[in-house]
């Protein structure tokens, strides 16, 4: 699945958006549901059919389509995530509460992912930009450089 970055200047600051391109479409998930229905009906009957159908709908609905980092000059940042069905999850962090911004590397047995992490004063948890889409290093580095140029990173 390919991810692209778009950066837009707004009257109030700058907006960074990472989107998925290609990848699995809703038609793919519909085909998967139909195949799963057939297998579940053969294997476990109508009860299994409902379970498989519920899982397929949940996976399709909760997959992330785009994530945004919006910098409100002098005010703070908004981290926003949008699912394929249009559900939006957002979090605002005041600029005074941002202690540091870190470009972090996470290694697993099968992949290396890069994250842009905000250390927030008074919170135990870190705020992660583009957490679900996991963009390439080049995208994450470009956003980090722009944050440095805008004065978000001290």
NUMAR-243277 format. One record per residue (C-alpha): residue number from 1; chain; x, y, z. Coordinates in steps of 0.05 Angstrom, whole numbers. Example, Ala and Ser with C-alpha at 12.3 -4.5 7.8 and 13.67 -1.06 7.14 Angstrom:
# residues 2
<pt><n>1</n><chain>A</chain><c1>246</c1><c2>-90</c2><c3>156</c3></pt>
<pt><n>2</n><chain>A</chain><c1>273</c1><c2>-21</c2><c3>143</c3></pt>
//
This chain:
# residues 154
<pt><n>1</n><chain>A</chain><c1>0</c1><c2>0</c2><c3>0</c3></pt>
<pt><n>2</n><chain>A</chain><c1>29</c1><c2>67</c2><c3>-21</c3></pt>
<pt><n>3</n><chain>A</chain><c1>26</c1><c2>128</c2><c3>24</c3></pt>
<pt><n>4</n><chain>A</chain><c1>31</c1><c2>199</c2><c3>0</c3></pt>
<pt><n>5</n><chain>A</chain><c1>42</c1><c2>264</c2><c3>37</c3></pt>
<pt><n>6</n><chain>A</chain><c1>8</c1><c2>330</c2><c3>21</c3></pt>
<pt><n>7</n><chain>A</chain><c1>26</c1><c2>394</c2><c3>58</c3></pt>
<pt><n>8</n><chain>A</chain><c1>-20</c1><c2>454</c2><c3>54</c3></pt>
<pt><n>9</n><chain>A</chain><c1>-10</c1><c2>524</c2><c3>81</c3></pt>
<pt><n>10</n><chain>A</chain><c1>-72</c1><c2>551</c2><c3>115</c3></pt>
<pt><n>11</n><chain>A</chain><c1>-86</c1><c2>621</c2><c3>143</c3></pt>
<pt><n>12</n><chain>A</chain><c1>-75</c1><c2>592</c2><c3>213</c3></pt>
<pt><n>13</n><chain>A</chain><c1>-14</c1><c2>547</c2><c3>201</c3></pt>
<pt><n>14</n><chain>A</chain><c1>2</c1><c2>484</c2><c3>161</c3></pt>
<pt><n>15</n><chain>A</chain><c1>-33</c1><c2>418</c2><c3>149</c3></pt>
<pt><n>16</n><chain>A</chain><c1>3</c1><c2>353</c2><c3>135</c3></pt>
<pt><n>17</n><chain>A</chain><c1>-39</c1><c2>295</c2><c3>108</c3></pt>
<pt><n>18</n><chain>A</chain><c1>-17</c1><c2>223</c2><c3>96</c3></pt>
<pt><n>19</n><chain>A</chain><c1>-64</c1><c2>182</c2><c3>52</c3></pt>
<pt><n>20</n><chain>A</chain><c1>-65</c1><c2>111</c2><c3>28</c3></pt>
<pt><n>21</n><chain>A</chain><c1>-64</c1><c2>99</c2><c3>-47</c3></pt>
<pt><n>22</n><chain>A</chain><c1>-79</c1><c2>32</c2><c3>-78</c3></pt>
<pt><n>23</n><chain>A</chain><c1>-85</c1><c2>-22</c2><c3>-25</c3></pt>
<pt><n>24</n><chain>A</chain><c1>-148</c1><c2>-59</c2><c3>-13</c3></pt>
<pt><n>25</n><chain>A</chain><c1>-213</c1><c2>-28</c2><c3>-37</c3></pt>
<pt><n>26</n><chain>A</chain><c1>-283</c1><c2>-40</c2><c3>-11</c3></pt>
<pt><n>27</n><chain>A</chain><c1>-294</c1><c2>-87</c2><c3>-70</c3></pt>
<pt><n>28</n><chain>A</chain><c1>-237</c1><c2>-130</c2><c3>-42</c3></pt>
<pt><n>29</n><chain>A</chain><c1>-271</c1><c2>-132</c2><c3>26</c3></pt>
<pt><n>30</n><chain>A</chain><c1>-338</c1><c2>-149</c2><c3>-6</c3></pt>
<pt><n>31</n><chain>A</chain><c1>-306</c1><c2>-208</c2><c3>-42</c3></pt>
<pt><n>32</n><chain>A</chain><c1>-273</c1><c2>-230</c2><c3>22</c3></pt>
<pt><n>33</n><chain>A</chain><c1>-340</c1><c2>-227</c2><c3>58</c3></pt>
<pt><n>34</n><chain>A</chain><c1>-374</c1><c2>-269</c2><c3>4</c3></pt>
<pt><n>35</n><chain>A</chain><c1>-318</c1><c2>-320</c2><c3>5</c3></pt>
<pt><n>36</n><chain>A</chain><c1>-320</c1><c2>-322</c2><c3>82</c3></pt>
<pt><n>37</n><chain>A</chain><c1>-395</c1><c2>-331</c2><c3>81</c3></pt>
<pt><n>38</n><chain>A</chain><c1>-388</c1><c2>-392</c2><c3>36</c3></pt>
<pt><n>39</n><chain>A</chain><c1>-333</c1><c2>-423</c2><c3>79</c3></pt>
<pt><n>40</n><chain>A</chain><c1>-367</c1><c2>-407</c2><c3>145</c3></pt>
<pt><n>41</n><chain>A</chain><c1>-434</c1><c2>-435</c2><c3>122</c3></pt>
<pt><n>42</n><chain>A</chain><c1>-401</c1><c2>-499</c2><c3>100</c3></pt>
<pt><n>43</n><chain>A</chain><c1>-359</c1><c2>-506</c2><c3>164</c3></pt>
<pt><n>44</n><chain>A</chain><c1>-400</c1><c2>-481</c2><c3>222</c3></pt>
<pt><n>45</n><chain>A</chain><c1>-469</c1><c2>-463</c2><c3>198</c3></pt>
<pt><n>46</n><chain>A</chain><c1>-508</c1><c2>-398</c2><c3>206</c3></pt>
<pt><n>47</n><chain>A</chain><c1>-477</c1><c2>-377</c2><c3>274</c3></pt>
<pt><n>48</n><chain>A</chain><c1>-407</c1><c2>-379</c2><c3>244</c3></pt>
<pt><n>49</n><chain>A</chain><c1>-432</c1><c2>-341</c2><c3>184</c3></pt>
<pt><n>50</n><chain>A</chain><c1>-454</c1><c2>-283</c2><c3>229</c3></pt>
<pt><n>51</n><chain>A</chain><c1>-388</c1><c2>-282</c2><c3>266</c3></pt>
<pt><n>52</n><chain>A</chain><c1>-347</c1><c2>-280</c2><c3>202</c3></pt>
<pt><n>53</n><chain>A</chain><c1>-392</c1><c2>-227</c2><c3>172</c3></pt>
<pt><n>54</n><chain>A</chain><c1>-385</c1><c2>-184</c2><c3>235</c3></pt>
<pt><n>55</n><chain>A</chain><c1>-309</c1><c2>-190</c2><c3>234</c3></pt>
<pt><n>56</n><chain>A</chain><c1>-305</c1><c2>-171</c2><c3>160</c3></pt>
<pt><n>57</n><chain>A</chain><c1>-349</c1><c2>-110</c2><c3>170</c3></pt>
<pt><n>58</n><chain>A</chain><c1>-308</c1><c2>-88</c2><c3>231</c3></pt>
<pt><n>59</n><chain>A</chain><c1>-241</c1><c2>-95</c2><c3>194</c3></pt>
<pt><n>60</n><chain>A</chain><c1>-268</c1><c2>-56</c2><c3>135</c3></pt>
<pt><n>61</n><chain>A</chain><c1>-299</c1><c2>-1</c2><c3>176</c3></pt>
<pt><n>62</n><chain>A</chain><c1>-240</c1><c2>11</c2><c3>222</c3></pt>
<pt><n>63</n><chain>A</chain><c1>-184</c1><c2>11</c2><c3>172</c3></pt>
<pt><n>64</n><chain>A</chain><c1>-151</c1><c2>79</c2><c3>168</c3></pt>
<pt><n>65</n><chain>A</chain><c1>-154</c1><c2>118</c2><c3>103</c3></pt>
<pt><n>66</n><chain>A</chain><c1>-118</c1><c2>183</c2><c3>121</c3></pt>
<pt><n>67</n><chain>A</chain><c1>-84</c1><c2>217</c2><c3>179</c3></pt>
<pt><n>68</n><chain>A</chain><c1>-70</c1><c2>291</c2><c3>189</c3></pt>
<pt><n>69</n><chain>A</chain><c1>-24</c1><c2>333</c2><c3>231</c3></pt>
<pt><n>70</n><chain>A</chain><c1>-50</c1><c2>404</c2><c3>233</c3></pt>
<pt><n>71</n><chain>A</chain><c1>-4</c1><c2>457</c2><c3>262</c3></pt>
<pt><n>72</n><chain>A</chain><c1>-42</c1><c2>517</c2><c3>290</c3></pt>
<pt><n>73</n><chain>A</chain><c1>11</c1><c2>572</c2><c3>293</c3></pt>
<pt><n>74</n><chain>A</chain><c1>19</c1><c2>595</c2><c3>365</c3></pt>
<pt><n>75</n><chain>A</chain><c1>-37</c1><c2>551</c2><c3>390</c3></pt>
<pt><n>76</n><chain>A</chain><c1>-19</c1><c2>477</c2><c3>383</c3></pt>
<pt><n>77</n><chain>A</chain><c1>-28</c1><c2>416</c2><c3>340</c3></pt>
<pt><n>78</n><chain>A</chain><c1>-85</c1><c2>370</c2><c3>321</c3></pt>
<pt><n>79</n><chain>A</chain><c1>-74</c1><c2>297</c2><c3>306</c3></pt>
<pt><n>80</n><chain>A</chain><c1>-131</c1><c2>269</c2><c3>264</c3></pt>
<pt><n>81</n><chain>A</chain><c1>-147</c1><c2>200</c2><c3>237</c3></pt>
<pt><n>82</n><chain>A</chain><c1>-203</c1><c2>183</c2><c3>187</c3></pt>
<pt><n>83</n><chain>A</chain><c1>-230</c1><c2>113</c2><c3>174</c3></pt>
<pt><n>84</n><chain>A</chain><c1>-256</c1><c2>87</c2><c3>108</c3></pt>
<pt><n>85</n><chain>A</chain><c1>-328</c1><c2>100</c2><c3>130</c3></pt>
<pt><n>86</n><chain>A</chain><c1>-312</c1><c2>172</c2><c3>149</c3></pt>
<pt><n>87</n><chain>A</chain><c1>-306</c1><c2>165</c2><c3>225</c3></pt>
<pt><n>88</n><chain>A</chain><c1>-258</c1><c2>218</c2><c3>251</c3></pt>
<pt><n>89</n><chain>A</chain><c1>-215</c1><c2>212</c2><c3>314</c3></pt>
<pt><n>90</n><chain>A</chain><c1>-178</c1><c2>276</c2><c3>333</c3></pt>
<pt><n>91</n><chain>A</chain><c1>-135</c1><c2>301</c2><c3>390</c3></pt>
<pt><n>92</n><chain>A</chain><c1>-112</c1><c2>373</c2><c3>404</c3></pt>
<pt><n>93</n><chain>A</chain><c1>-47</c1><c2>388</c2><c3>441</c3></pt>
<pt><n>94</n><chain>A</chain><c1>-32</c1><c2>458</c2><c3>464</c3></pt>
<pt><n>95</n><chain>A</chain><c1>36</c1><c2>486</c2><c3>441</c3></pt>
<pt><n>96</n><chain>A</chain><c1>57</c1><c2>500</c2><c3>514</c3></pt>
<pt><n>97</n><chain>A</chain><c1>47</c1><c2>427</c2><c3>532</c3></pt>
<pt><n>98</n><chain>A</chain><c1>92</c1><c2>400</c2><c3>477</c3></pt>
<pt><n>99</n><chain>A</chain><c1>157</c1><c2>384</c2><c3>513</c3></pt>
<pt><n>100</n><chain>A</chain><c1>193</c1><c2>353</c2><c3>453</c3></pt>
<pt><n>101</n><chain>A</chain><c1>183</c1><c2>322</c2><c3>384</c3></pt>
<pt><n>102</n><chain>A</chain><c1>221</c1><c2>258</c2><c3>369</c3></pt>
<pt><n>103</n><chain>A</chain><c1>231</c1><c2>220</c2><c3>304</c3></pt>
<pt><n>104</n><chain>A</chain><c1>229</c1><c2>148</c2><c3>329</c3></pt>
<pt><n>105</n><chain>A</chain><c1>247</c1><c2>81</c2><c3>297</c3></pt>
<pt><n>106</n><chain>A</chain><c1>211</c1><c2>17</c2><c3>317</c3></pt>
<pt><n>107</n><chain>A</chain><c1>239</c1><c2>-50</c2><c3>296</c3></pt>
<pt><n>108</n><chain>A</chain><c1>199</c1><c2>-114</c2><c3>295</c3></pt>
<pt><n>109</n><chain>A</chain><c1>219</c1><c2>-182</c2><c3>269</c3></pt>
<pt><n>110</n><chain>A</chain><c1>188</c1><c2>-166</c2><c3>201</c3></pt>
<pt><n>111</n><chain>A</chain><c1>190</c1><c2>-91</c2><c3>192</c3></pt>
<pt><n>112</n><chain>A</chain><c1>220</c1><c2>-24</c2><c3>211</c3></pt>
<pt><n>113</n><chain>A</chain><c1>170</c1><c2>32</c2><c3>223</c3></pt>
<pt><n>114</n><chain>A</chain><c1>183</c1><c2>106</c2><c3>235</c3></pt>
<pt><n>115</n><chain>A</chain><c1>141</c1><c2>150</c2><c3>280</c3></pt>
<pt><n>116</n><chain>A</chain><c1>136</c1><c2>224</c2><c3>295</c3></pt>
<pt><n>117</n><chain>A</chain><c1>124</c1><c2>226</c2><c3>370</c3></pt>
<pt><n>118</n><chain>A</chain><c1>103</c1><c2>286</c2><c3>413</c3></pt>
<pt><n>119</n><chain>A</chain><c1>125</c1><c2>284</c2><c3>486</c3></pt>
<pt><n>120</n><chain>A</chain><c1>70</c1><c2>321</c2><c3>524</c3></pt>
<pt><n>121</n><chain>A</chain><c1>80</c1><c2>353</c2><c3>593</c3></pt>
<pt><n>122</n><chain>A</chain><c1>37</c1><c2>323</c2><c3>647</c3></pt>
<pt><n>123</n><chain>A</chain><c1>19</c1><c2>260</c2><c3>608</c3></pt>
<pt><n>124</n><chain>A</chain><c1>48</c1><c2>190</c2><c3>614</c3></pt>
<pt><n>125</n><chain>A</chain><c1>30</c1><c2>170</c2><c3>543</c3></pt>
<pt><n>126</n><chain>A</chain><c1>63</c1><c2>197</c2><c3>480</c3></pt>
<pt><n>127</n><chain>A</chain><c1>22</c1><c2>228</c2><c3>424</c3></pt>
<pt><n>128</n><chain>A</chain><c1>39</c1><c2>195</c2><c3>358</c3></pt>
<pt><n>129</n><chain>A</chain><c1>28</c1><c2>228</c2><c3>290</c3></pt>
<pt><n>130</n><chain>A</chain><c1>9</c1><c2>182</c2><c3>232</c3></pt>
<pt><n>131</n><chain>A</chain><c1>4</c1><c2>123</c2><c3>280</c3></pt>
<pt><n>132</n><chain>A</chain><c1>-39</c1><c2>77</c2><c3>237</c3></pt>
<pt><n>133</n><chain>A</chain><c1>-11</c1><c2>89</c2><c3>167</c3></pt>
<pt><n>134</n><chain>A</chain><c1>63</c1><c2>85</c2><c3>186</c3></pt>
<pt><n>135</n><chain>A</chain><c1>92</c1><c2>128</c2><c3>130</c3></pt>
<pt><n>136</n><chain>A</chain><c1>162</c1><c2>118</c2><c3>102</c3></pt>
<pt><n>137</n><chain>A</chain><c1>222</c1><c2>152</c2><c3>134</c3></pt>
<pt><n>138</n><chain>A</chain><c1>225</c1><c2>204</c2><c3>78</c3></pt>
<pt><n>139</n><chain>A</chain><c1>154</c1><c2>228</c2><c3>93</c3></pt>
<pt><n>140</n><chain>A</chain><c1>164</c1><c2>228</c2><c3>168</c3></pt>
<pt><n>141</n><chain>A</chain><c1>231</c1><c2>265</c2><c3>162</c3></pt>
<pt><n>142</n><chain>A</chain><c1>200</c1><c2>318</c2><c3>117</c3></pt>
<pt><n>143</n><chain>A</chain><c1>145</c1><c2>332</c2><c3>167</c3></pt>
<pt><n>144</n><chain>A</chain><c1>196</c1><c2>335</c2><c3>223</c3></pt>
<pt><n>145</n><chain>A</chain><c1>239</c1><c2>386</c2><c3>184</c3></pt>
<pt><n>146</n><chain>A</chain><c1>178</c1><c2>429</c2><c3>171</c3></pt>
<pt><n>147</n><chain>A</chain><c1>160</c1><c2>427</c2><c3>245</c3></pt>
<pt><n>148</n><chain>A</chain><c1>231</c1><c2>450</c2><c3>261</c3></pt>
<pt><n>149</n><chain>A</chain><c1>225</c1><c2>507</c2><c3>211</c3></pt>
<pt><n>150</n><chain>A</chain><c1>158</c1><c2>528</c2><c3>241</c3></pt>
<pt><n>151</n><chain>A</chain><c1>187</c1><c2>530</c2><c3>311</c3></pt>
<pt><n>152</n><chain>A</chain><c1>146</c1><c2>473</c2><c3>340</c3></pt>
<pt><n>153</n><chain>A</chain><c1>209</c1><c2>433</c2><c3>354</c3></pt>
<pt><n>154</n><chain>A</chain><c1>256</c1><c2>470</c2><c3>402</c3></pt>
//
